[in-house]
Amino acid sequence: MSDSHFDVVVVGGGPGGYAAALYGASAGLNIALIEKNKMGGTCLNVGCIPAKELLETASVFRAVQHAGTFGVLAEAKGIDWGTTLKRKQGIVDQLVGGLTGLLKSRKVTLFDGLGTLDNDHSTVNISGGRSGDVKITGDAVILAAGSEVREIPGFPLDAKRIVSSNELLSISELPKSAVVIGGGAIGCEFASMMSDLGTKVTIIEAAPSILANCDADVIKVVKRSFKKRGIDIHEGVMVSGQVTNSDDVTVTFGDGQTVTAETVVVSVGRRPMSETLGLEGSQVEVDDRSFVVTDEYCRTTAPNVWAVGDLTRGAALAHIAFAEGMVAIKDILGEAAVPVDHDNVPWAIYCHPEVAFTGMTEAEAKEKGHEIVVSKHRFTGNGRAMIVGETDGLVKVIAEKQADGNGGRILGVHMVGPWVTEQLGQGYLAVNWEATVDEVAQFIQPHPTMSELFGETVLALTGRSLHG
C-alpha cells in the first residue's frame, strides 16, 4: 500500500469525472482520477461517440441512395459492416487516447482500478486494476462512477440474440430484423440507424408514446417518418416474455401479441453504479433508485464529498455531466458556482429526423399555468433544407402571451428535422437568458441557412412575419 494526498480525488473517468479533473487541474488543483475500465466512460466507449458514428454511416448510406436526385451517378450496393466498425473504433480510440494525453499534460494523476470511498469520506481505496492496491486521500472527493444499462426480467443478455446498446455497437453483423424494447432517445436512435441500413425494425414502448418527453408536434414528425420507412411502433404496451432459439427470438407483448426477429435490443434506460463505490456505512445518502442524493451544487450528504453525472438524478446526458463536474470544482474552490438548471438543459437526439429541444413543451407550459402563444414553421419552405434535400420537420417556439396577444419571454424551443442538433444553440441561450421574442427577433440570421427557420419562427411571435 502506498499513500498519496491530493486536493481532489475523482472516482470515475467518464464525462463528469474527466471534466472535473480537467477543469480542476486548469485551476491549479492537484487532481487524482480513478477509472476501472477505459478512460472516457460510457460516452466515449459504448455511448454517444460510437452510436453517432453508426448513425452517420446510416446518413451517408441514405445520401448515396438518393444521389441520383442531384445528378450524381452513384449506387449504394450495401454496407461493408466490418469497415464501419473499424472506422467507429478508430474514432473511439483516437478520442480516448487524446483524452488520456490531455489529462496527463494537465498533470492529473491517473489510477487504473476500482475506487471505493472510506467511511472517513476523504480516503479512497483503489484495487483490481493495473495500479494495484493503493490508498489515497483528498481534501475533496468527487464521485462520478456513471451508469450501466438497465436490464428487464425474462430478457437475459447473451450478446447475440438479446443485446443491450453495449453489444449492438460492436455486433458482428447487422440483423435482418430487430425488436427494440424501449422507444426513448437511445431506442429511437438505434431503430433509425438499423432501419436505414436495411433492418426490419419493430419498437415496443411501455409509455403512451415514443420520445415521451418531447413536444407532441415533434413526436408526430418522427413517428410519421418512422412509419414511412417501415418501422413498426407499438406504444403503451409492456413486453411479457420471449422465446429464443438458434435463429431468432419471439417476443410477447401487450395482450398476447408476438413479433419474431433475429435480434432483440433492450433499450430501457440506464441505472447508476452507486453500489460500486462502497458507500455502505458512509454518510453519503443513496435513494430508493440507487441515485446518490445531492443538492444543486452537487454536494452529497457527507462532508467534502460531491457527486456528478449519471450517478445523480437528472437526465443522463454527457453535457450535463460536464457542467456538473465544473460546478463541483467551483464549489470546492469556494467560487460562486451557477447550478445546472435541469428544467432547461439542451437535448439532442440523433435519429432521422433529428430532434433537439430545450425548455417547456406546449403541454408543460399549460400545465404550469402559463398563458402562451405558439409559433411553428416547417422546413418545407426553407431554401437550405431544399438544397440539401431534407425538408421534413419543423421549428416550434413557445412564449408567454402578452396583453397585446404577441409573445413575451421564450419558454421553450423544439426542433425536428435536418441538422437541428447543430441549430439548438441560439434557442438554448434564448430560453436560459429569459429572452423575449422582441429581443431575439432583432438579430440577423445568415442566409441561406437552416437556422433561419428559428429566426422566422420567433419573428412571427412579434405580430409580424416574413415568409410564414
N, C-alpha and C positions, 0 to 999 in steps of 0.2 A: 504494500500500500504506500502511495506517495501522497503528500499533502501539498495543495496549492490553493491560494486565495485570489479571488477576482472581485472586481467591482460588481459585475453582474454575471450570473450563470444562467444560460438559456438552455432549456431542455426541449429539444426538437428543432430540426433543421429545415422545416417547411417554410412557406411564405411568412407566417407570423414570426417564427423563430429567427430566420435569417435576416428578415427586415429589422428586427430589434437589434440583432448583432451588428449589422452594417451601420445602422443609424447611431447606435450607441458608440461604436468604435469611431465614427466620424466626429463624435462629440468629445472624444478623448478618453472614453471609459475603457478599462481593461476587461475584455469580454471572453468568456468561455462558452463554446457552443457544442452541445452533445447531440449526436444523431446516431440512431441504431441501424438505420438502413442506408439509403442513398441520400446525399445532400440534395435539397430541393423539395423533399417530401412528396406527397401525393401529386401536387400541381405539376411539377416538372417531370415526374417519372411515370405516373399512371393516372393523370388527370388532365388539367387544362391543356398543356402543351401537346401531348400525343393525340388527344382527342381532336383538337383543332387541326392538326396536321392531316388526319384522316378525312376530316370534313373538307379541307382544302383539296385533297385528292378528288373527292366527290365533285367539288366545284369545277376543277379542271376537266374532269370527265364530262360534266354537263356542257361546258363551254365547247369542247371538241365535238360533242354530239350535235350542237346547234351551229357549228362553224359555217355550214353552208348558207345560213341566212345572211352572213356577212360577205359571201362570195369567196370564202376560204375553202379550198378543196382539201378536206381532211376527213378521216374516218376513225371513229372510236371503236376499235375492234374488240376491246376488252381491257381488263386490268391485270397487270403483272403485279400481283399482290406481294410477292417477295421483294420487289423493288420498292413498293410503297412502304413496307415495314422497315426496310433498310434505311430509307430516307427519314422516316419517322424517328428511328432510333439514333440516327446520326445527329438530328436536331436536338434530341434529348441529351445525348452525351456531350454535345458541344456546350449546351447551356449549363449542364451540371458541372462540367469542367471549368467553364468560365466563372460560375458562382463560387466554386471552391477556391479558384485562384484569387478572386476578388476578396474573399474572406481572409485569406492568408496575407494578401497585400495590406489589408487593414489591421493586421496583427491580431486577428481573432484566433484564439487557441481552440483547435478542433479536437474533439474526443469522439472516438468511434465506440459505441456501446449503448446500453440501456441506462438511462438516468432515472434514479428514484430519489424522492425527497425524504430527508431525515426529519424526524419529529422536532428537531431544533429549528427547522424552517430556514436554515442557512447552509446546511450541508447537503450535498448531492453525491450519492454513491453511484459509480459507473461500473458496469460489468457486462460480460457476454460479448465483447467486441474486440477489435484489434488493439484498443488502448489498454486492455487488461482490466484488472480490478483497481480502481482509482477512487479516492475520496477527495472531493474538492469543496471549497466553501465560497460563499459570495455575500457581499453586503445586501444584495438583492437577488432574487431568483424569479425568472420568468418561465412559466410553464407553457409550452407550445407543442404538446405531443400530437396534435392533429386528430384525424378521424380515420375510420375504416368503413368499408361498405357494410351496409345492413343486409342481413340475410332474412329469409322468411321460412317458417316451418314447412316441412314437406318438400322443399326445393334445395336439396344438398348440392353445393357447388362441386363440379367434377372436372372443371377446366376444359370440357369438351362439349357435352350436350347441354349442361346447365352452367352458365358462366356469369360472373359479375363484370363490371366495367374493367376491372384489372385484367382479366383474361381476354376479354374481347379486343382490347387494344393491341394484343400480340397474337391473336388467333392465327393458326397456320394457314387457313383459307377461309374466305367468306362463305357463310352458309347460303344455300339456295333459298331457304326460308327461315324466318326467325320470329319468335314471340318476345316482345319487350314488355316485361311486367313493370309498370310504372311510367306514367306519362308526364313526369316533371321535366325540368330543363335537361338533365342528363339523358333520360329516356328518349326524349324527342330528338336530341342531337344524334344519338345512335340510330334511331329509327330512320331519320332523314338520310344519314350517311349511307346506311346499308341499302335503303331503297334506291337511292341514286346510283348505286353500284350494282344493282340487279337483283338484290334480295327481296323476296316477297315478305313483307313485314306486317305483323299484327301487334297493336298496342292494347294492353289491358290496364285500365286505370281505375283505382278504387274511388277516387274523388269524383264529384259530378262532372268534371271536365279535365281534359289535359291542360297543362300550364295554368293550374288553378289560381295562381297568384297574379296572373296577368289581367289586363283590361279585357273586357268582353269583346270589343271590336278587334283587338289584336288576335285573340283566340280564334275568332271566326275566320280570319285570313289564313292562319296556319292550318286550321282544320280543312278548309277548302282546298288548299294546296296539297296537303297530305292525301286527301281522298282522291283528288285528281290524279295523283301519282300512284294510286292503287294501295295505299296504306290503309288497312282496316283498323278502325278505332272503336273500342268498347269502353264506355265510361260508366262510372257508378256501379261497378261490379268488382267482386273480390275473386281471386283465384282460390280454389279449394283443394287442388291436388294435381298430381302429374304421374304419368307412367312413362318411364324411359326404357328404350331398347337400343340395340346397336346402331340403328339408323336414324331415329328421330325421337321426339318427345311429344306426348299428347297431354295438353293442359286442360283441366276442367275449371270452369269459372261460371259466375252468375248462377242461374237456376238449372245448371246441368249442361250448359253449352260446352263444347270442346273445340279445340284447334290443335292441329298437329304441325310441327315444324322440325327442322333439323337441329335448331339451337334455341334455347331459352336464355334471354338476357335478363337477369334480376337487377332492376334499377329502381330501388325503393328508398334511396337516400343513404345517408352516412351516419355513423354513430361515433361519439367522442371516445378517445382512447385513454380516459382518465384512470382506468384500472391498472395501467402500466406504470403509474407514477409513484406507487407506494404511499398513497395518501391516507391509508387506514391509520388511525391514531393521531393524525396531524390535525391542525385547526382549519385546514382547507376544507370548506364545505362543498359537497357534491350533491346535486339534486336527484330527484327520482328517475331522471332520464340519463344520468351519468355525466351531466354537464357540470363543469366547475363554476361555482357561483362567484360573480364579480360585480363590482359597481361600474359606473360609467367611465372610470379611469383605469379599468382592467385590474383593480386591486381585488385580491381574494379576501377571504375572512381570516387569513393568517397574516401575521406581521411580516412585512418585507417580501411578500410573495405576490406576484402578478400572474395573470393567465390571459392568453390571447388566442385568436383564430378559432378553428373548428372545435376546440376544447370547451368553448363557452357558447351560450345560447346566442342565436342570431343566424343570419344567412351564412352558409358555408361557402364563402367566396374568397378567393385568394387576395383580391384587392382590399377586402375588409380586414383580413389578417395583416396585410402590410400596414394599414392605417393603425390598427390596434397595437402592433409592435412599436410604432413610433409614439403613440400615446403613452404606452407603458414607460418607455425610455424618458420621455419628457417629465412624466410624473416622478420617476426615480431621481431625476436631476433637480426636482423642485421647481420646474418651469410651469408656466400656465398652459397646460395641455387642453386642447379642444376635443371633447369626447366625440366618438363616432355617432352620428345621428342615424340609427338603424332604420328609421322610417323613410329616409330619403337617400339611401345608397344607390349607386348605379348598378343596374342588372344588364347582363349581356348574354344572350342565348344564341348559339351559332348554328341552329338548324336552318334549313332552307324552306321558306324565307327566314332571314334573321329577325330576332326580337331584341329590343333594347328599351328600357324604361327606368323612370325614377319618380318618386313621389306617389301621390294618391291615384288610384284608379277612379273612374267616374262613380262606381258604386261605393267605394270607400269614402269619397268626398261627401256624398249624400248621407251616408250612414253617420258621419261625424257632424252633420248639421250644417254643412256649408251650402249656401245658395250659389250655384255655379253657372257658368256658361262654358260651352264646349265647341271647339273648332276641329274639323277633320279635313285633311287634304290627302288625296291619293297620288301615288307615283305615276299613274297612267298619263298625267299631263306634264310630267317633269322631263325636260329635254335630255338631261344627262342619263336618267333612267332609260329613256327610249333609245339613246345611243348605245348604252350597254346591253340593252335587250332584256332588262329586268324591271318590269313595270308593276308587278304585283305587290301591293302593300299600301300603307298609309302612315301619316303622322297625325297624332291626336294630342291636343293641348287642353288641359282643364284649368280654368281660372275662377277666382272668386267673382261673383257678379256684383257690379257697382250699381248705384242708383239709376244711372242712365242706360243700364242694360248691357253695357260693354264690360270687358274683362278687366279685372284688377290684378291682384297677386297671382302668380302662376303656381298652381298646386301640384300638377302632375304633367309629365311628358311621356308619351307612349308611342313607340315606333315599331313598325314591322315592314320588312322589305329589304331591298339591296343595300348592303354595307351599313346598316343602321347601327351596328355595334361601334362603328367608327364615327358616327354622327351625333351620338348622345351627349358629348361633352358640353356643348353650349346649353342644352336642356337641363343637364345636371347642375351646371352653375346657376342657371336662372332659378331653379327651384330652391337651391340651398342658399342663395343670396336673397331669397324672398323678393325677387324682381317682379315688377309689374309688366303687363303686356305693352304698355306705352314705352317703358324703358327699353325693353328688348327690341321692339319693332323698329326703333330708330337706327339700329345697327345694320350695316350693309352686308348682304350675303353675296359671296362671289358667284359669278355666272359663267358657264353653266355648271352647276353642281347639284348633287342630290340634297345637300344641306339647305339649299334654297327653300325646300318644302317646309322646313321648320320655320323659317322666316315668314313665309306666306301664311302658315297656319296661325302664327302669333299675330300677324298683321290683321287678319280677319277679325280677331277679337277686339280690335280698337274701334270697330264700327265701319271701317273702310277696308278695301282689299284691292288686289291687282287681278290676278289670274283666276281666282276661285271665290 
